[in-house]
Amino acid sequence: MFIELGGTFIYQFGREHIVDMPPGSKVEDALNALGIKERIYIIIVKNGSIAKLSDELHENDKLVIFPPIGGGN
């Protein structure tokens, strides 16, 4: 599966990853595979729709993950 990271995650983990996940894996398992410990206030998009940590993954899925974003006036 393809995982793209945004925001400050790029500096910590890199921008793009191709990860082999075993059948039955969840979104949370993909975060663990990349070493992402943050679970609160992250934005996860799976195939263009907002995803939950408990959503099941499939071979050709695409995840986009962003950390909290703030700032501005």
Buried (B, 14 or more C-beta within 10 A) or exposed (E): BEBBBBBEBBEEBEEEBEBEBEEEBBBBBBBEBBEBEEEEEBBBBBEEEEBEEEBBBEEEBEBBBBBEEEEEE
